[in-house]
Amino acid sequence: MAATAATSLLSRRDPRWALAAVPLSALTGAMLWFFRDPERVPGDARILSPADGVVQSIDPWPDGRTRVAIFMSPLNVHVNRAPLAGTVTSVEHVPGGFVPAFNKDSDLNERVVWHLDTALGDIEFVQIAGAVARRIVPYVRAGAKVDRAERIGLIRFGSRVDVYLPEGVTPAVSVGQKTVAGVTGLDHG
């Protein structure tokens, strides 16, 4: 932002500085827009979407849970939220690759695995870095109590968040549906 301000001021003295000021201003605006963090009123469902994005897949898991994968494009808000109120029992960083988050091999990407002790039992959700996103920033640590839709972390640029619905919980979303973090319900609860 300092470079944008400096080149903008210099372009008043010499118009040639506008060649640098214009793209720097556009880049600064894009970065401010990308890292936006709007206030949200939590939705009514028991389990809320932790991410803005599009439901990429809904898969039954061998242990009876259902995985809901939400792809976040660079146009989505990338602040992630707690899907339920509870206590964070673990926040585990797992090193890995950086293939595009919409690719099925992104299960091997760098990620942060979260576990919450909630009224529904253990809830697991996973922040997955994409090809451009190479940094996941957790805001809370193990032992913290979180409210529904509370901000829990950020994934920089395009990525994915998977939520594992407990056995017996039917998804209320469908593949291709848009989600809003902290607002869209993932279950029929």
MDTraj code that builds the backbone (N, CA, C; nanometers):
import mdtraj as md
import numpy as np

residues = "MET ALA ALA THR ALA ALA THR SER LEU LEU SER ARG ARG ASP PRO ARG TRP ALA LEU ALA ALA VAL PRO LEU SER ALA LEU THR GLY ALA MET LEU TRP PHE PHE ARG ASP PRO GLU ARG VAL PRO GLY ASP ALA ARG ILE LEU SER PRO ALA ASP GLY VAL VAL GLN SER ILE ASP PRO TRP PRO ASP GLY ARG THR ARG VAL ALA ILE PHE MET SER PRO LEU ASN VAL HIS VAL ASN ARG ALA PRO LEU ALA GLY THR VAL THR SER VAL GLU HIS VAL PRO GLY GLY PHE VAL PRO ALA PHE ASN LYS ASP SER ASP LEU ASN GLU ARG VAL VAL TRP HIS LEU ASP THR ALA LEU GLY ASP ILE GLU PHE VAL GLN ILE ALA GLY ALA VAL ALA ARG ARG ILE VAL PRO TYR VAL ARG ALA GLY ALA LYS VAL ASP ARG ALA GLU ARG ILE GLY LEU ILE ARG PHE GLY SER ARG VAL ASP VAL TYR LEU PRO GLU GLY VAL THR PRO ALA VAL SER VAL GLY GLN LYS THR VAL ALA GLY VAL THR GLY LEU ASP HIS GLY".split()
xyz = np.array([
    [0.0819, -0.1183, 0.0000],
    [0.0000, 0.0000, 0.0000],
    [0.0867, 0.1252, 0.0000],
    [0.2021, 0.1162, 0.0634],
    [0.2912, 0.2320, 0.0663],
    [0.3401, 0.2651, -0.0748],
    [0.3717, 0.1599, -0.1523],
    [0.4173, 0.1820, -0.2897],
    [0.3067, 0.2458, -0.3735],
    [0.1828, 0.2035, -0.3506],
    [0.0690, 0.2611, -0.4230],
    [0.0555, 0.4090, -0.3901],
    [0.0639, 0.4414, -0.2611],
    [0.0516, 0.5814, -0.2191],
    [0.1662, 0.6652, -0.2750],
    [0.2883, 0.6107, -0.2668],
    [0.4053, 0.6857, -0.3141],
    [0.3980, 0.7125, -0.4648],
    [0.3664, 0.6094, -0.5429],
    [0.3611, 0.6300, -0.6880],
    [0.2438, 0.7196, -0.7279],
    [0.1348, 0.7145, -0.6524],
    [0.0215, 0.8041, -0.6801],
    [0.0605, 0.9496, -0.6570],
    [0.1324, 0.9738, -0.5474],
    [0.1783, 1.1104, -0.5194],
    [0.2801, 1.1571, -0.6238],
    [0.3723, 1.0688, -0.6601],
    [0.4736, 1.1044, -0.7590],
    [0.4124, 1.1305, -0.8971],
    [0.3014, 1.0623, -0.9287],
    [0.2390, 1.0816, -1.0609],
    [0.1779, 1.2208, -1.0745],
    [0.1564, 1.2892, -0.9628],
    [0.1075, 1.4281, -0.9695],
    [0.2184, 1.5214, -1.0191],
    [0.3434, 1.4874, -0.9872],
    [0.4574, 1.5679, -1.0318],
    [0.5010, 1.5299, -1.1729],
    [0.4980, 1.3993, -1.1992],
    [0.5428, 1.3505, -1.3298],
    [0.4457, 1.2409, -1.3740],
    [0.3679, 1.2654, -1.4798],
    [0.2654, 1.1697, -1.5235],
    [0.3184, 1.0300, -1.5566],
    [0.4476, 1.0186, -1.5805],
    [0.5029, 0.8865, -1.6117],
    [0.4904, 0.7902, -1.4935],
    [0.4849, 0.8457, -1.3716],
    [0.4681, 0.7604, -1.2536],
    [0.3322, 0.6897, -1.2546],
    [0.2382, 0.7401, -1.3317],
    [0.1063, 0.6759, -1.3415],
    [0.1185, 0.5349, -1.3989],
    [0.2227, 0.5113, -1.4793],
    [0.2453, 0.3771, -1.5332],
    [0.2660, 0.2745, -1.4213],
    [0.3203, 0.3185, -1.3105],
    [0.3366, 0.2296, -1.1942],
    [0.2184, 0.2423, -1.0988],
    [0.1649, 0.3631, -1.0841],
    [0.0569, 0.3868, -0.9871],
    [-0.0710, 0.3112, -1.0215],
    [-0.1061, 0.3066, -1.1475],
    [-0.2324, 0.2420, -1.1876],
    [-0.2316, 0.0926, -1.1562],
    [-0.1311, 0.0161, -1.2015],
    [-0.1347, -0.1271, -1.1678],
    [-0.1186, -0.1535, -1.0177],
    [-0.0378, -0.0723, -0.9499],
    [-0.0229, -0.0906, -0.8048],
    [-0.1537, -0.0617, -0.7315],
    [-0.2275, 0.0382, -0.7782],
    [-0.3579, 0.0683, -0.7181],
    [-0.4555, -0.0465, -0.7401],
    [-0.4551, -0.1017, -0.8598],
    [-0.5435, -0.2151, -0.8899],
    [-0.5065, -0.3368, -0.8047],
    [-0.3783, -0.3630, -0.7900],
    [-0.3327, -0.4755, -0.7086],
    [-0.3706, -0.4551, -0.5616],
    [-0.3515, -0.3346, -0.5111],
    [-0.3880, -0.3041, -0.3722],
    [-0.5378, -0.3235, -0.3510],
    [-0.6183, -0.2741, -0.4441],
    [-0.7635, -0.2909, -0.4338],
    [-0.8041, -0.4374, -0.4358],
    [-0.7402, -0.5149, -0.5237],
    [-0.7714, -0.6579, -0.5325],
    [-0.7349, -0.7299, -0.4032],
    [-0.6211, -0.6958, -0.3448],
    [-0.5796, -0.7600, -0.2196],
    [-0.6744, -0.7232, -0.1048],
    [-0.7132, -0.5971, -0.0974],
    [-0.8086, -0.5561, 0.0069],
    [-0.9413, -0.6278, -0.0109],
    [-0.9873, -0.6425, -0.1341],
    [-1.1132, -0.7121, -0.1605],
    [-1.1003, -0.8599, -0.1266],
    [-0.9867, -0.9225, -0.1635],
    [-0.9684, -1.0643, -0.1386],
    [-0.9693, -1.0961, 0.0109],
    [-0.9051, -1.0148, 0.0913],
    [-0.8939, -1.0426, 0.2347],
    [-1.0075, -0.9803, 0.3160],
    [-1.1200, -0.9531, 0.2498],
    [-1.2351, -0.8978, 0.3216],
    [-1.2869, -1.0003, 0.4222],
    [-1.3528, -0.9498, 0.5252],
    [-1.4037, -1.0350, 0.6322],
    [-1.5369, -0.9787, 0.6808],
    [-1.6451, -1.0028, 0.6051],
    [-1.7733, -0.9429, 0.6413],
    [-1.8333, -1.0025, 0.7686],
    [-1.9128, -0.9220, 0.8374],
    [-1.9880, -0.9720, 0.9525],
    [-2.0966, -1.0647, 0.9008],
    [-2.1325, -1.1638, 0.9783],
    [-2.2349, -1.2598, 0.9393],
    [-2.3295, -1.2859, 1.0566],
    [-2.4571, -1.3059, 1.0244],
    [-2.5554, -1.3507, 1.1227],
    [-2.5659, -1.5016, 1.1050],
    [-2.5330, -1.5804, 1.2093],
    [-2.5339, -1.7262, 1.1947],
    [-2.6687, -1.7804, 1.1487],
    [-2.6623, -1.8838, 1.0626],
    [-2.7823, -1.9508, 1.0143],
    [-2.8468, -2.0334, 1.1243],
    [-2.9621, -2.0957, 1.0922],
    [-3.0415, -2.1684, 1.1912],
    [-3.0073, -2.3162, 1.2042],
    [-2.9360, -2.3738, 1.1093],
    [-2.9066, -2.5177, 1.1124],
    [-2.8134, -2.5519, 1.2284],
    [-2.8097, -2.6802, 1.2641],
    [-2.7164, -2.7241, 1.3697],
    [-2.5722, -2.7117, 1.3228],
    [-2.5461, -2.7554, 1.1988],
    [-2.4103, -2.7542, 1.1436],
    [-2.4069, -2.6530, 1.0301],
    [-2.3191, -2.5538, 1.0439],
    [-2.3095, -2.4464, 0.9450],
    [-2.1879, -2.4667, 0.8555],
    [-2.1950, -2.4132, 0.7364],
    [-2.0811, -2.4200, 0.6453],
    [-1.9646, -2.3407, 0.7051],
    [-1.8451, -2.3996, 0.7059],
    [-1.7287, -2.3258, 0.7551],
    [-1.6671, -2.2344, 0.6492],
    [-1.7176, -2.2451, 0.5239],
    [-1.6514, -2.1736, 0.4149],
    [-1.7512, -2.1188, 0.3142],
    [-1.7163, -2.0049, 0.2547],
    [-1.7851, -1.9555, 0.1359],
    [-1.7337, -2.0397, 0.0195],
    [-1.8198, -2.0735, -0.0727],
    [-1.7740, -2.1483, -0.1895],
    [-1.8856, -2.2242, -0.2549],
    [-1.8485, -2.3354, -0.3189],
    [-1.9422, -2.4216, -0.3902],
    [-1.9183, -2.5651, -0.3436],
    [-2.0269, -2.6380, -0.3147],
    [-2.0141, -2.7777, -0.2751],
    [-1.9601, -2.8555, -0.3947],
    [-1.8427, -2.9099, -0.3763],
    [-1.7739, -2.9819, -0.4837],
    [-1.8139, -3.1291, -0.4857],
    [-1.8289, -3.1879, -0.3661],
    [-1.8672, -3.3286, -0.3587],
    [-1.9289, -3.3584, -0.2232],
    [-2.0106, -3.4631, -0.2208],
    [-2.0684, -3.5154, -0.0966],
    [-2.0448, -3.6659, -0.1030],
    [-1.9620, -3.7164, -0.0117],
    [-1.9190, -3.8559, -0.0195],
    [-1.9422, -3.9288, 0.1117],
    [-2.0033, -4.0489, 0.1052],
    [-2.0122, -4.1312, 0.2257],
    [-1.8715, -4.1786, 0.2623],
    [-1.8428, -4.1843, 0.3892],
    [-1.7110, -4.2254, 0.4363],
    [-1.7236, -4.3649, 0.4976],
    [-1.6191, -4.4471, 0.4945],
    [-1.6294, -4.5841, 0.5461],
    [-1.6753, -4.5936, 0.6925],
    [-1.6475, -4.4915, 0.7730],
    [-1.6846, -4.4976, 0.9152],
    [-1.8275, -4.4484, 0.9418],
    [-1.9059, -4.4232, 0.8355],
    [-2.0451, -4.3814, 0.8522],
    [-2.0670, -4.2315, 0.8411],
    [-1.9582, -4.1549, 0.8467],
    [-1.9716, -4.0097, 0.8313],
    [-1.9915, -3.9748, 0.6839],
    [-2.0280, -3.8495, 0.6580],
    [-2.0415, -3.7994, 0.5211],
    [-1.9515, -3.6791, 0.5055],
    [-1.8648, -3.6828, 0.4035],
    [-1.7756, -3.5699, 0.3784],
    [-1.8422, -3.4738, 0.2805],
    [-1.8501, -3.3467, 0.3204],
    [-1.8973, -3.2397, 0.2324],
    [-1.7752, -3.1542, 0.2005],
    [-1.7353, -3.1519, 0.0726],
    [-1.6180, -3.0752, 0.0287],
    [-1.6659, -2.9449, -0.0347],
    [-1.6130, -2.8326, 0.0144],
    [-1.6510, -2.7000, -0.0349],
    [-1.5282, -2.6345, -0.0980],
    [-1.5392, -2.6076, -0.2284],
    [-1.4294, -2.5427, -0.3006],
    [-1.4448, -2.3923, -0.2911],
    [-1.3356, -2.3252, -0.2535],
    [-1.3330, -2.1790, -0.2442],
    [-1.2472, -2.1253, -0.3579],
    [-1.3083, -2.0495, -0.4484],
    [-1.2325, -1.9880, -0.5571],
    [-1.1656, -1.8608, -0.5034],
    [-1.0745, -1.8018, -0.5789],
    [-1.0132, -1.6760, -0.5342],
    [-1.1140, -1.5625, -0.5178],
    [-1.2358, -1.5785, -0.5689],
    [-1.3379, -1.4740, -0.5556],
    [-1.4150, -1.4829, -0.4245],
    [-1.4039, -1.5951, -0.3517],
    [-1.4765, -1.6130, -0.2263],
    [-1.4042, -1.5499, -0.1082],
    [-1.4799, -1.5229, -0.0005],
    [-1.4198, -1.4831, 0.1273],
    [-1.3443, -1.6049, 0.1784],
    [-1.2227, -1.5869, 0.2268],
    [-1.1402, -1.6995, 0.2698],
    [-1.1227, -1.7118, 0.4200],
    [-1.1988, -1.6348, 0.4961],
    [-1.2014, -1.6524, 0.6408],
    [-1.2962, -1.7688, 0.6677],
    [-1.2485, -1.8675, 0.7422],
    [-1.3302, -1.9840, 0.7734],
    [-1.3883, -1.9712, 0.9138],
    [-1.5031, -2.0370, 0.9355],
    [-1.5778, -2.0244, 1.0605],
    [-1.6091, -2.1609, 1.1195],
    [-1.6299, -2.1633, 1.2501],
    [-1.6639, -2.2879, 1.3189],
    [-1.8025, -2.3348, 1.2755],
    [-1.8160, -2.4630, 1.2359],
    [-1.9464, -2.5128, 1.1934],
    [-2.0450, -2.5334, 1.3092],
    [-1.9946, -2.5499, 1.4301],
    [-2.0762, -2.5662, 1.5512],
    [-2.0030, -2.5034, 1.6684],
    [-2.0762, -2.4808, 1.7766],
    [-2.0130, -2.4385, 1.9015],
    [-1.9469, -2.5605, 1.9641],
    [-1.8361, -2.5400, 2.0299],
    [-1.7696, -2.6506, 2.0973],
    [-1.6316, -2.6116, 2.1443],
    [-1.5574, -2.7119, 2.1843],
    [-1.4201, -2.6925, 2.2281],
    [-1.3271, -2.7524, 2.1244],
    [-1.2282, -2.6756, 2.0838],
    [-1.1296, -2.7242, 1.9871],
    [-1.0420, -2.8260, 2.0594],
    [-1.0485, -2.9521, 2.0158],
    [-0.9678, -3.0554, 2.0817],
    [-0.8330, -3.0753, 2.0123],
    [-0.8258, -3.0417, 1.8819],
    [-0.6961, -3.0480, 1.8145],
    [-0.6963, -2.9627, 1.6891],
    [-0.5780, -2.9092, 1.6596],
    [-0.5510, -2.8328, 1.5379],
    [-0.4176, -2.8871, 1.4877],
    [-0.4222, -2.9701, 1.3827],
    [-0.3017, -3.0380, 1.3368],
    [-0.2644, -2.9954, 1.1956],
    [-0.1436, -2.9399, 1.1813],
    [-0.0907, -2.9045, 1.0496],
    [-0.0300, -3.0294, 0.9874],
    [-0.0698, -3.0606, 0.8624],
    [-0.0177, -3.1767, 0.7914],
    [0.0490, -3.1265, 0.6638],
    [0.1808, -3.1440, 0.6497],
    [0.2481, -3.0998, 0.5276],
    [0.1998, -3.1803, 0.4072],
    [0.2127, -3.1211, 0.2893],
    [0.1722, -3.1907, 0.1673],
    [0.1993, -3.1069, 0.0456],
    [0.1383, -3.1464, -0.0653],
    [0.1587, -3.0789, -0.1924],
    [0.0686, -2.9583, -0.2095],
    [0.0644, -2.9080, -0.3331],
    [-0.0135, -2.7884, -0.3651],
    [-0.0786, -2.8017, -0.5020],
    [-0.1513, -2.9123, -0.5272],
    [-0.2244, -2.9245, -0.6524],
    [-0.3533, -2.8434, -0.6399],
    [-0.4176, -2.8079, -0.7511],
    [-0.5412, -2.7293, -0.7413],
    [-0.6433, -2.7966, -0.6483],
    [-0.7110, -2.7164, -0.5660],
    [-0.8016, -2.7679, -0.4636],
    [-0.9227, -2.8403, -0.5212],
    [-0.9564, -2.8162, -0.6481],
    [-1.0696, -2.8854, -0.7091],
    [-1.0292, -3.0226, -0.7628],
    [-0.9001, -3.0552, -0.7616],
    [-0.8476, -3.1817, -0.8105],
    [-0.8659, -3.2888, -0.7026],
    [-0.9021, -3.4122, -0.7422],
    [-0.9227, -3.5188, -0.6438],
    [-0.7946, -3.5512, -0.5671],
    [-0.6783, -3.5258, -0.6249],
    [-0.5516, -3.5511, -0.5561],
    [-0.5190, -3.4458, -0.4508],
    [-0.6039, -3.3426, -0.4376],
    [-0.5787, -3.2386, -0.3372],
    [-0.5929, -3.2922, -0.1954],
    [-0.6434, -3.4158, -0.1791],
    [-0.6490, -3.4779, -0.0461],
    [-0.5089, -3.4942, 0.0121],
    [-0.4065, -3.4873, -0.0738],
    [-0.2679, -3.5002, -0.0290],
    [-0.1999, -3.3647, -0.0127],
    [-0.2756, -3.2557, -0.0289],
    [-0.2195, -3.1213, -0.0147],
    [-0.1909, -3.0874, 0.1312],
    [-0.1151, -2.9805, 0.1487],
    [-0.0947, -2.9254, 0.2822],
    [-0.2308, -2.8899, 0.3401],
    [-0.2495, -2.9175, 0.4703],
    [-0.3808, -2.8963, 0.5301],
    [-0.3700, -2.8777, 0.6806],
    [-0.4794, -2.8300, 0.7376],
    [-0.4930, -2.8228, 0.8828],
    [-0.6198, -2.8993, 0.9172],
    [-0.6047, -3.0002, 1.0039],
    [-0.7159, -3.0854, 1.0457],
    [-0.7628, -3.0384, 1.1829],
    [-0.8911, -3.0055, 1.1910],
    [-0.9524, -2.9558, 1.3145],
    [-1.0462, -3.0617, 1.3720],
    [-1.0505, -3.0699, 1.5045],
    [-1.1504, -3.1517, 1.5730],
    [-1.2151, -3.0648, 1.6796],
    [-1.3492, -3.0674, 1.6815],
    [-1.4270, -2.9941, 1.7809],
    [-1.5074, -3.0935, 1.8626],
    [-1.5076, -3.0763, 1.9944],
    [-1.5966, -3.1524, 2.0816],
    [-1.7243, -3.0704, 2.0915],
    [-1.8350, -3.1231, 2.0363],
    [-1.9605, -3.0489, 2.0267],
    [-2.0748, -3.1294, 2.0879],
    [-2.1924, -3.0710, 2.0892],
    [-2.3127, -3.1409, 2.1370],
    [-2.3432, -3.2627, 2.0500],
    [-2.2950, -3.2659, 1.9261],
    [-2.3153, -3.3804, 1.8371],
    [-2.1985, -3.4778, 1.8422],
    [-2.1030, -3.4552, 1.9298],
    [-1.9831, -3.5379, 1.9379],
    [-1.8677, -3.4713, 1.8653],
    [-1.7716, -3.5531, 1.8258],
    [-1.6532, -3.5020, 1.7564],
    [-1.6908, -3.4607, 1.6151],
    [-1.6579, -3.3377, 1.5797],
    [-1.6761, -3.2879, 1.4427],
    [-1.5377, -3.2588, 1.3875],
    [-1.5092, -3.3168, 1.2711],
    [-1.3815, -3.2939, 1.2042],
    [-1.4059, -3.2083, 1.0805],
    [-1.3193, -3.1102, 1.0618],
    [-1.3176, -3.0373, 0.9351],
    [-1.1740, -3.0068, 0.9002],
    [-1.1484, -2.9935, 0.7698],
    [-1.0117, -2.9848, 0.7201],
    [-0.9993, -2.8665, 0.6252],
    [-0.9037, -2.7786, 0.6536],
    [-0.8700, -2.6692, 0.5630],
    [-0.7595, -2.7218, 0.4713],
    [-0.7794, -2.7127, 0.3397],
    [-0.6849, -2.7685, 0.2433],
    [-0.6319, -2.6561, 0.1546],
    [-0.4996, -2.6435, 0.1495],
    [-0.4365, -2.5432, 0.0639],
    [-0.4477, -2.5871, -0.0818],
    [-0.4556, -2.4900, -0.1723],
    [-0.4632, -2.5187, -0.3154],
    [-0.3313, -2.4900, -0.3840],
    [-0.3355, -2.4776, -0.5161],
    [-0.2153, -2.4538, -0.5953],
    [-0.1549, -2.3164, -0.5658],
    [-0.2397, -2.2172, -0.5447],
    [-0.1928, -2.0817, -0.5163],
    [-0.1839, -2.0595, -0.3656],
    [-0.2812, -2.1142, -0.2931],
    [-0.2856, -2.0968, -0.1473],
    [-0.1776, -2.1823, -0.0847],
    [-0.0838, -2.1199, -0.0253],
    [0.0245, -2.1963, 0.0361],
    [0.0374, -2.1644, 0.1835],
    [-0.0684, -2.1057, 0.2376],
    [-0.0609, -2.0697, 0.3797],
    [-0.1994, -2.0788, 0.4416],
    [-0.2092, -2.1578, 0.5473],
    [-0.3308, -2.1686, 0.6257],
    [-0.2983, -2.1076, 0.7617],
    [-0.3818, -2.0149, 0.8061],
    [-0.3552, -1.9413, 0.9297],
    [-0.4660, -1.9701, 1.0306],
    [-0.4434, -2.0627, 1.1265],
    [-0.5430, -2.0847, 1.2314],
    [-0.5470, -1.9647, 1.3262],
    [-0.6680, -1.9248, 1.3670],
    [-0.6833, -1.8140, 1.4609],
    [-0.6937, -1.8618, 1.6058],
    [-0.7323, -1.9874, 1.6256],
    [-0.7486, -2.0399, 1.7620],
    [-0.6674, -2.1676, 1.7774],
    [-0.6447, -2.2057, 1.9022],
    [-0.5647, -2.3244, 1.9331],
    [-0.6483, -2.4289, 2.0048],
    [-0.5905, -2.5474, 2.0177],
    [-0.6560, -2.6540, 2.0925],
    [-0.6857, -2.6035, 2.2337],
    [-0.8027, -2.6386, 2.2826],
    [-0.8460, -2.5959, 2.4152],
    [-0.9389, -2.4765, 2.4123],
    [-0.9416, -2.4043, 2.3016],
    [-1.0274, -2.2863, 2.2909],
    [-1.1731, -2.3279, 2.2751],
    [-1.2618, -2.2519, 2.3352],
    [-1.4054, -2.2707, 2.3146],
    [-1.4461, -2.1760, 2.2020],
    [-1.5243, -2.2278, 2.1061],
    [-1.5685, -2.1462, 1.9927],
    [-1.7207, -2.1488, 1.9845],
    [-1.7774, -2.0400, 1.9363],
    [-1.9205, -2.0300, 1.9117],
    [-1.9496, -2.0684, 1.7672],
    [-2.0750, -2.0983, 1.7386],
    [-2.1172, -2.1238, 1.6009],
    [-2.0797, -2.0037, 1.5159],
    [-2.0241, -2.0265, 1.4010],
    [-1.9895, -1.9235, 1.3030],
    [-1.8759, -1.8312, 1.3478],
    [-1.8078, -1.8652, 1.4567],
    [-1.6933, -1.7838, 1.4996],
    [-1.5773, -1.8042, 1.4022],
    [-1.5030, -1.6985, 1.3753],
    [-1.3867, -1.7062, 1.2858],
    [-1.2812, -1.7965, 1.3503],
    [-1.2343, -1.8955, 1.2726],
    [-1.1350, -1.9873, 1.3279],
    [-1.0038, -1.9864, 1.2488],
    [-1.0053, -1.9316, 1.1276],
    [-0.8824, -1.9303, 1.0502],
    [-0.9033, -1.8765, 0.9100],
    [-0.7954, -1.8747, 0.8350],
    [-0.7927, -1.8175, 0.7009],
    [-0.7075, -1.9061, 0.6115],
    [-0.7555, -1.9276, 0.4897],
    [-0.6723, -1.9918, 0.3881],
    [-0.6489, -1.8859, 0.2817],
    [-0.5248, -1.8608, 0.2513],
    [-0.4945, -1.7556, 0.1539],
    [-0.5115, -1.8074, 0.0114],
    [-0.5945, -1.7399, -0.0662],
    [-0.6244, -1.7676, -0.2067],
    [-0.7022, -1.8995, -0.2220],
    [-0.7219, -1.9493, -0.3465],
    [-0.8118, -2.0614, -0.3731],
    [-0.7792, -2.1873, -0.2943],
    [-0.8802, -2.2569, -0.2454],
    [-0.8570, -2.3706, -0.1579],
    [-0.9869, -2.4483, -0.1359],
    [-0.9878, -2.5357, -0.0333],
    [-1.1045, -2.6201, -0.0070],
    [-1.1169, -2.6447, 0.1420],
    [-1.2404, -2.6632, 0.1878],
    [-1.2659, -2.7039, 0.3263],
    [-1.3594, -2.8242, 0.3208],
    [-1.3198, -2.9318, 0.3892],
    [-1.4025, -3.0514, 0.4003],
    [-1.4612, -3.0574, 0.5405],
    [-1.5898, -3.0918, 0.5498],
    [-1.6566, -3.1110, 0.6789],
    [-1.7071, -3.2541, 0.6811],
    [-1.6832, -3.3235, 0.7911],
    [-1.7293, -3.4609, 0.8059],
    [-1.8517, -3.4610, 0.8971],
    [-1.9682, -3.4816, 0.8359],
    [-2.0929, -3.4849, 0.9119],
    [-2.1004, -3.6173, 0.9882],
    [-2.1456, -3.6135, 1.1145],
    [-2.1529, -3.7364, 1.1938],
    [-2.2483, -3.8393, 1.1313],
    [-2.2265, -3.9647, 1.1662],
    [-2.3135, -4.0727, 1.1191],
    [-2.4583, -4.0406, 1.1542],
    [-2.5480, -4.0604, 1.0589],
    [-2.6894, -4.0346, 1.0806],
    [-2.7337, -3.8932, 1.0460],
    [-2.6403, -3.8042, 1.0158],
    [-2.6751, -3.6669, 0.9782],
    [-2.6833, -3.6594, 0.8259],
    [-2.7989, -3.6184, 0.7754],
    [-2.8215, -3.6093, 0.6311],
    [-2.7845, -3.4704, 0.5813],
    [-2.7021, -3.4616, 0.4758],
    [-2.6654, -3.3300, 0.4224],
    [-2.7880, -3.2548, 0.3690],
    [-2.7906, -3.1251, 0.3919],
    [-2.8992, -3.0391, 0.3416],
    [-2.8531, -2.9590, 0.2207],
    [-2.7332, -2.9883, 0.1712],
    [-2.6795, -2.9188, 0.0546],
    [-2.6633, -3.0197, -0.0576],
    [-2.6424, -2.9698, -0.1780],
    [-2.6207, -3.0581, -0.2925],
    [-2.4985, -3.0102, -0.3703],
    [-2.4421, -3.0995, -0.4483],
    [-2.3248, -3.0667, -0.5296],
    [-2.3605, -2.9505, -0.6223],
    [-2.2721, -2.8513, -0.6267],
    [-2.2934, -2.7334, -0.7099],
    [-2.3587, -2.6178, -0.6361],
    [-2.4077, -2.6424, -0.5153],
    [-2.4740, -2.5369, -0.4377],
    [-2.3712, -2.4408, -0.3774],
    [-2.4024, -2.3128, -0.3797],
    [-2.3164, -2.2122, -0.3170],
    [-2.3395, -2.2127, -0.1660],
    [-2.2319, -2.1903, -0.0915],
    [-2.2407, -2.1830, 0.0543],
    [-2.1859, -2.0495, 0.1035],
    [-2.2350, -2.0070, 0.2188],
    [-2.1863, -1.8863, 0.2852],
    [-2.1407, -1.9281, 0.4245],
    [-2.0150, -1.9010, 0.4573],
    [-1.9581, -1.9418, 0.5855],
    [-2.0392, -1.8857, 0.7019],
    [-2.0762, -1.9761, 0.7933],
    [-2.1492, -1.9347, 0.9126],
    [-2.2961, -1.9114, 0.8913],
    [-2.3444, -1.9257, 0.7680],
    [-2.4853, -1.8980, 0.7369],
    [-2.5555, -2.0202, 0.6791],
    [-2.4963, -2.0808, 0.5751],
    [-2.5592, -2.1939, 0.5072],
    [-2.5567, -2.3172, 0.5958],
    [-2.6734, -2.3793, 0.6146],
    [-2.6823, -2.5025, 0.6919],
    [-2.6379, -2.6206, 0.6092],
    [-2.5618, -2.7106, 0.6716],
    [-2.5154, -2.8309, 0.6027],
    [-2.6014, -2.9523, 0.6358],
    [-2.6871, -2.9409, 0.7393],
    [-2.7705, -3.0545, 0.7793],
    [-2.9177, -3.0135, 0.7857],
    [-3.0039, -3.1131, 0.7978],
    [-3.1480, -3.0880, 0.8075],
    [-3.1913, -3.0629, 0.9510],
    [-3.0959, -3.0679, 1.0461],
    [-3.1185, -3.0563, 1.1894],
    [-3.2293, -2.9722, 1.2303],
])
top = md.Topology()
chain = top.add_chain()
for i, resn in enumerate(residues, 1):
    res = top.add_residue(resn, chain, resSeq=i)
    for name in ("N", "CA", "C"):
        top.add_atom(name, md.element.get_by_symbol(name[0]), res)
traj = md.Trajectory(xyz[None], top)
